[in-house]
């Protein structure tokens, strides 16, 4: 989570030169190259299910990366991260049983209202839409990462999913961004790709092999708070009291929902 938020904060300075889609494309492109060279996927050793899951994970990875960068360009980092966290929260609620699970979406809904403060009349609906789209992609990313970790050994799945994500981002971003690239930006993109997504996505894959979605989501509930602190320290984004309380509500909702959720084991290899 620390790598993710530091990587996002470091990416903000490139938004004016490349735009959100261009920054996401540069990071994903380098990450795909790094994993191909380091891991060298053995295509013949993968099952059909493992390969399909890896490709779908790549599409979800591209979606969450590009949509979240678009959200960060319009919203404070802490607010965008808290809205994105509604994706894992939804996964947790879906895996929960009993009436108690209805409490967590309600708590998260209050948190979202406090973060966005619609009563001030300055809500960036497009930014919120991007963040919610990233939330949907993140929910898919968590489920697919767990499946890839079960179906494909080592980091082979990431060595497939990340190049796929790079190709998807290339389709959407390359035509409008390639002309703005300079060698310093390309070099800076390489460093950012190591910080995000290469290191955190690798750690998340390894974590989801060892943790249930409940334990994983409980830990991930800290991310909006980390994002708030990183935005304050590095981007000088000073939040008011209402968004701080809203982020606390979303984090609390995530912890509560994930504690009542469990891992679904649909016959996955290694489960």
N, C-alpha and C positions, 0 to 999 in steps of 0.2 A: 504493500500500500504506500509505503514511503517512496519507493522508486516511481510508482505511478504518478503520485502527486508532484514530486520534484520534476519528473519528466514533462508533465503538463505545464507546470509553471515556467520551465525553461523553453517550452514551445511557444508561449504567448508572444514573445518578442519577434517570432517569425511570421505571425499572422498577417501583419501589414504588408509583408513582401510576397508571401505565397498564398495567403488565404487559408481558411480552415481545412479545406479539402487538400490543398497542396502540402500543408504540413503533415497531415495524416498520411498522404501518399508517400512522402519522402521517408517517414519513419517506417511504414510498413514495407516499402521497397527494400530498404537496407536490412530490416529484420529478416525478410525472406531470403536475401542473399546470405546473410550470416548463418542462418540455420541450415540452408542447403550445403554450405561449405563445411560447417563444423560437424553436422550430424550425418550428412550423406544418406538420405533415406533409401532403404532397401525395399523397393516396390514389390518384389516377389514374395517378401515375407509377410505382407499384409493381407488380411482377409478382405473380402468384398465389403463386409459391414464396417470394418475398421477404416478402409479407404473412404467409403461414403461419409462416415462420421467426421473424418478429418477434413474432407472438402466442405461439408456443411459448417464445420467449426471455422474454417477460413472465411466463409461468407459472413457468419455472425461476427467474427473478429473485425472484418472490414467495416461492417455496419456500426458496431459500437465505437470504433475508433473515429470514423469520419463524422458520425452524428454528434458524438460528444465534443469533438473539437469545434464543430459548428455552434454547439451550445455555449462553450467556454468563450467564444468570440462575442457572445451577446449577454452572458450572465456572469456574476461572480463565481469563482471556482468552487467555493463551498456550497452555494445554492445549486449549481449544476450537478455537483457530485451527489448531493442529497436527493435531487429529483431522479438521477440515474439509479440510485439505490432502491427505488421502488421496484425495479426489475427483480433483484434477489428477494425482496420482500414478498413479491407476488409468488415466486417459486416456493418460499417458505409457507405461505398461507395455503397454497394448493396442496402441500404435503401434510398439512395439519388436519386434525380431526376435532369435532366438537364445536359448540357455539363460541367457545373462547377465541377461536381464530378470527372471528369478526371484529374483535376489539382492535387488532393490530392494524388493519386497513383504515379504521376510523381514526386511530391515533396518528397514522402516517398522513391521512388527509388533512388533519388539523395542522400538522407540521408543514405540509406543502403550502397551505394558506398563509401561515406565518412567514415562511421563507419568501414567498412571492409578493406578499402585501398588496393584493389587488385593490384594496380600498384607497391606495395612493394614486391610482389611475396611471401608473407607469409600468404596467406589466408588459414584458416583452414576450408576446404570445408565440412568436416564431422561435425564440430561444427556448421557451418552455417545451414547445413541440419537438425541437431537436433533442432536448434532454430526455423527454419521455420516449422518443424513438430509440435513443441509446439504451434506455432502461429495458425495453423489450428485447433488444439485441443482447444485452448483458444477461438477461434471464436465459435466453437460448444458449449463450456462451457457457454459462455454468453447467447446464445439463449436458451440452455436447462435450465440454472438456472432461467431465467425469466419464462419459461414455468412451471417448478416445483413450483416456488413461486406462480404462479397463480392457479395451479391445486391442490396443497397439502398444508394444513394448518400448521402454526407454522414452526417448524424445522423438521417435520416428513420426508420431502423429503431428507434432508441432512443425516438423520439417516439411510436412505436406500442407498443413493448414495455413502457415504463414505465407508461403509463396502464393497460395490461392488468394489470400487476403490482399496481397500486393497486386495481383492481377485485377481483382475487382476494383481496387482503389485506382489503378491505372486507367481503367475504362472511364471512370467518372472524373478524375482529376487531371490526368496527364495533358489532355488537349488544351486546357486553359491555364496550365501551370508551367509546363516544360519550358516555355520561352522566358520565364522569370528566374530560372535556376542559374546560380553562379557557383563557382568552385567553393568559395567559403560556405555557402549555404549547404552544398552537398556534403562537405566535411562535417559541418555542424549537425546535419541530419544523421550522419553515421553515429556520432556520439549519442544523440537523442534516442536512436533506435536501440542502442544497447541498454540505456536506462529505461526505456519504454518503447516497444513492448517486450523485447527479448528476455530480460531478466525476470520481470514480474509474471509474464505468461508462463515461463518455464516453472517458476516456483509454484504458481497456482495449479498447474498440471500435477506436479509432485504432491502438493498438499491434498488435492482432491482424490488421490489414490489412497490416502491414509485417513482422511476425515470424512464423516458424513456431511451432507449438505447443511445439516443443522449446525455442526461445529464450525464449518467453513463460513457460513453466513453470519454466525455470531461474531467471529473475528472481523469479517468484512464490514460489520456494522460500525466499526471505528473509522471507516474511510471518510465519511462526510466531515467528521470532526478533524481528521488529519488535513483534509482539503481546506477547511476553514483556517487552520493554523498556518498552512503553507501560503495560502492567499494573503493572510495578514502579514507574515514575515517577509515574503519575497516579492509579492505584488502590491503590497500596501493597500489591500482591499479591506477597509474598516467596516465591519458589519454593525448594524444596529441591533438592539436587544431582541426584536421580534424574530429575525432570521436565525439568531443564535439559539433561541428557544425552539424554533421550528426544526432546526437540524437535530437538536437533542431529542425531540419527539420522534423524528424519523429513525434515529439510531436506536432509541428505546423500542420502537415498534419492530425494527429488524431483529433485535435481540430476543424479544418476546416471541415473535413468530418462528424464528429459527429454533428456539429451544423446544418448541412443540412439533417441529417438523422432523422428518426422518428420511434416510436414503431409500430410494426405490430400487430394488435389485431385480430387474427383469432378466435374470439369467445371464448377466454380463460376465465375460471371462474375468476371472480373478476376484469375483464377488463372493 
